[in-house]
Amino acid sequence: MKQKLSIVKIGGNVIEDAEGFEHVLGLFSKMEGNKILVHGGGRKATELGNKLGIESKMVNGRRITDADTLDIALMVYGGLVSKKIVAKLQALGTDAIGMSGADGDAIRAHKRPKKNVDFGLVGDVDTVNTYAIFKLLQAGFTPIFCALTHDGKGQMLNTNADTIAAEIAIAMSDQFETTLYYCFEKKGVLQDVNDENSVIRHIDSKGYDELLAYGIIADGMLPKMHNCFYALRNHVAKVCVGNSSMLEANNPDFTTLTL
């Protein structure tokens, strides 16, 4: 029987909410067994960029990453946010270790090709070094991955944190029974975006297609749900979407996704 592995991705809105940030890290630290945390930090990167006079450029909700923007991402994701998370988890008794894709050659990517939009120094994942991650877990460390990868030739790349979480979950599913948690500010996937309590508790492939057809899943949820079902179709056991309370034992108020 495979060991279980929990992969929790927390978004920028969770990180920016000081109380919520402490809460989710407390819950994560109490999760038993093998676990990995993946985090973003886009709002903090935008804030620092504005202070330095470097304007954020977005297309369809995705960041254009030039050389200056990448430097800010390295500072914020790999430094400021990563080390705050690691320090807080150490205080909670979790032996965390901050990682980018370059550390231990954990995640290699290639620069996204120019199509209709040139996203700049943005990476699309090629490989996940499952051996390196497995050895960290085996040694009792909890890896904390930020939204950065590398191309193996010395170039760092800004990479979507939801995608990194999905790619790690898929890669580790050969060795582990893997559950992927996408933790954001909503309770789950909502039937009505204006009603915070209209959580859809379970969505399978057929239900997903219907929700897309009726426009219930739209806007910012589209890429997140794409990553969810991409993971499920590639042998991730289960994907959960909701706020930090879904990490509490016996809390049913979130969305579980299965094939």
C-alpha positions in Angstrom: 0.0 0.0 0.0 1.3 3.4 -0.9 2.0 6.0 1.7 -0.2 9.1 1.7 1.1 12.5 0.6 -0.8 15.9 1.0 0.2 18.8 -1.2 -1.3 22.1 -0.1 -1.2 25.2 -2.3 -1.9 28.6 -0.7 -2.7 31.7 -2.7 -1.6 35.3 -2.4 -4.9 36.4 -0.8 -4.4 33.9 2.0 -0.8 35.1 2.5 -1.8 38.7 2.6 -4.4 38.1 5.4 -2.2 38.0 8.5 -4.8 36.1 10.6 -5.7 33.7 7.8 -2.0 33.1 7.1 -1.3 32.1 10.7 -4.4 29.9 10.7 -3.5 28.0 7.5 0.1 27.4 8.6 -1.2 26.1 12.0 -3.5 23.7 10.3 -0.8 22.6 7.8 1.6 21.9 10.7 -0.9 19.6 12.3 -1.5 17.5 9.1 -0.1 14.0 9.7 2.2 12.2 7.3 4.1 13.4 4.3 3.2 16.9 3.1 4.4 19.6 0.8 3.4 23.3 0.7 3.3 25.4 -2.5 2.8 29.1 -2.3 2.3 32.1 -4.5 2.9 35.7 -3.6 1.8 37.8 -6.6 0.2 40.6 -4.6 3.3 41.1 -2.5 5.4 41.1 -5.7 3.1 43.8 -7.2 3.3 45.8 -4.1 7.2 45.7 -4.0 7.3 46.4 -7.7 5.2 49.6 -7.3 7.5 50.8 -4.5 10.5 50.3 -6.8 8.8 52.0 -9.7 8.4 48.7 -11.7 4.9 48.4 -13.1 3.2 45.0 -13.2 1.9 44.1 -16.7 -1.0 41.5 -16.8 -2.7 39.9 -19.7 -5.9 37.8 -19.0 -4.9 37.7 -15.3 -1.4 36.3 -16.0 1.7 38.3 -15.3 4.2 39.4 -18.0 7.6 38.7 -16.6 10.5 40.8 -17.9 14.0 40.8 -16.3 13.1 43.3 -13.6 9.8 41.6 -12.7 11.7 38.3 -12.4 14.1 39.8 -10.0 11.2 41.0 -7.8 9.7 37.5 -8.0 13.0 36.0 -6.9 13.2 38.4 -4.0 9.5 38.0 -2.9 8.7 34.4 -3.7 12.1 32.8 -3.0 13.1 35.2 -0.2 10.5 37.2 1.7 7.5 34.9 1.6 9.4 31.6 1.6 11.5 32.4 4.6 8.5 33.8 6.6 6.6 30.6 6.0 9.6 28.4 6.9 10.3 30.3 10.1 6.6 30.2 11.2 6.4 26.5 10.5 9.7 25.8 12.4 8.1 27.6 15.4 5.1 25.2 15.0 7.3 22.2 15.1 7.4 21.4 11.3 10.9 21.0 10.0 10.3 23.0 6.8 12.8 23.7 4.0 12.3 26.5 1.5 12.6 25.4 -2.2 12.5 26.8 -5.6 12.6 24.6 -8.7 16.4 25.2 -9.0 17.1 23.8 -5.5 18.1 20.2 -5.8 17.2 20.5 -9.5 13.6 19.9 -8.3 11.6 21.4 -11.1 12.9 22.1 -14.6 10.9 24.2 -17.1 11.2 25.8 -20.5 10.5 29.4 -21.4 6.9 29.6 -22.7 7.0 30.0 -26.5 5.7 33.3 -28.0 2.2 32.8 -29.4 -0.4 35.6 -29.3 1.3 37.0 -26.1 4.9 37.1 -25.1 4.8 36.3 -21.4 8.6 36.8 -21.1 10.5 34.8 -18.5 7.6 32.5 -17.6 8.2 28.8 -17.4 6.1 25.8 -18.4 7.1 22.7 -16.4 9.0 19.9 -18.1 10.2 17.6 -15.3 9.9 17.2 -11.5 12.8 15.5 -9.7 10.8 13.0 -7.7 13.9 11.4 -6.3 15.1 14.6 -4.7 11.7 15.4 -3.2 11.3 11.8 -2.0 14.7 12.0 -0.2 13.7 15.2 1.5 10.5 13.7 2.7 12.3 10.5 3.8 14.7 12.6 5.8 11.8 14.2 7.7 11.8 17.5 5.9 8.7 19.3 4.7 9.4 21.0 1.3 8.0 24.5 0.9 7.9 25.3 -2.9 7.6 28.9 -4.3 6.4 29.8 -7.8 9.9 29.6 -9.4 11.5 27.0 -11.7 14.7 26.9 -13.8 15.7 25.8 -17.2 18.8 23.9 -16.3 21.0 26.4 -18.1 21.1 29.0 -15.3 17.9 30.9 -16.1 15.2 31.2 -13.4 11.6 31.3 -14.6 8.4 32.6 -13.0 5.9 29.7 -13.0 2.2 29.6 -11.9 2.0 28.2 -8.4 -1.3 26.2 -9.1 0.5 24.5 -12.0 3.6 23.7 -9.9 1.3 22.2 -7.2 -0.4 20.0 -9.9 2.8 18.9 -11.5 4.4 17.9 -8.2 1.2 16.0 -7.2 1.2 14.2 -10.6 4.9 13.3 -10.4 4.7 12.1 -6.8 1.6 9.9 -7.5 3.8 7.0 -8.7 5.2 6.7 -5.2 2.4 8.1 -3.0 -1.4 8.2 -2.8 -1.6 11.9 -3.3 -4.2 14.5 -2.4 -3.9 18.0 -3.7 -5.5 20.9 -1.8 -6.0 24.3 -3.4 -6.5 26.7 -0.5 -7.9 30.1 -1.3 -10.3 32.7 0.2 -13.6 31.0 -0.9 -15.2 28.0 0.9 -15.1 26.1 -2.4 -16.6 26.1 -5.9 -19.8 28.1 -5.5 -23.1 27.5 -7.3 -23.8 31.2 -6.9 -20.7 33.6 -6.7 -22.8 36.0 -4.7 -23.6 33.4 -2.0 -20.6 32.3 0.0 -22.5 29.3 1.4 -23.5 27.8 -2.0 -20.6 25.4 -1.9 -20.8 22.5 -4.4 -19.5 19.6 -2.3 -18.6 17.2 -5.0 -17.7 17.6 -8.7 -16.9 14.8 -11.1 -15.9 15.0 -14.8 -19.5 15.1 -16.1 -20.5 17.7 -13.5 -17.5 19.8 -14.4 -18.5 19.9 -18.1 -22.1 20.9 -17.1 -20.8 23.7 -14.8 -18.6 25.0 -17.6 -21.5 24.9 -20.1 -23.7 26.9 -17.7 -21.0 29.4 -17.0 -21.0 28.6 -13.3 -17.2 28.0 -13.5 -15.8 31.1 -15.1 -13.2 33.8 -14.9 -10.4 33.2 -12.3 -11.8 29.7 -11.5 -11.2 28.4 -15.0 -7.4 28.0 -14.8 -7.6 26.6 -11.3 -10.2 24.0 -12.3 -8.2 23.1 -15.4 -5.3 22.3 -13.1 -7.5 20.3 -10.8 -8.8 18.0 -13.6 -5.4 17.9 -15.3 -4.1 16.5 -12.0 -6.9 14.0 -11.6 -6.5 12.7 -15.2 -2.9 12.0 -14.4 -3.4 9.7 -11.4 -3.7 12.2 -8.5 -6.1 10.5 -6.1 -8.2 13.4 -5.0 -8.3 17.2 -5.3 -9.9 19.5 -2.8 -10.7 23.2 -3.2 -11.7 25.6 -0.4 -10.5 27.9 2.3 -8.1 27.0 5.1 -10.9 25.3 7.2 -10.9 22.3 4.7 -7.6 21.3 6.4 -9.5 20.8 9.7 -10.5 17.3 10.6 -14.2 16.6 10.1 -14.9 19.8 8.2 -17.2 18.9 5.2 -17.6 22.4 3.9 -15.4 22.4 0.8 -15.4 21.0 -2.8 -13.9 17.6 -3.5 -13.1 16.8 -7.1 -12.8 13.3 -8.5 -13.0 11.7 -12.0 
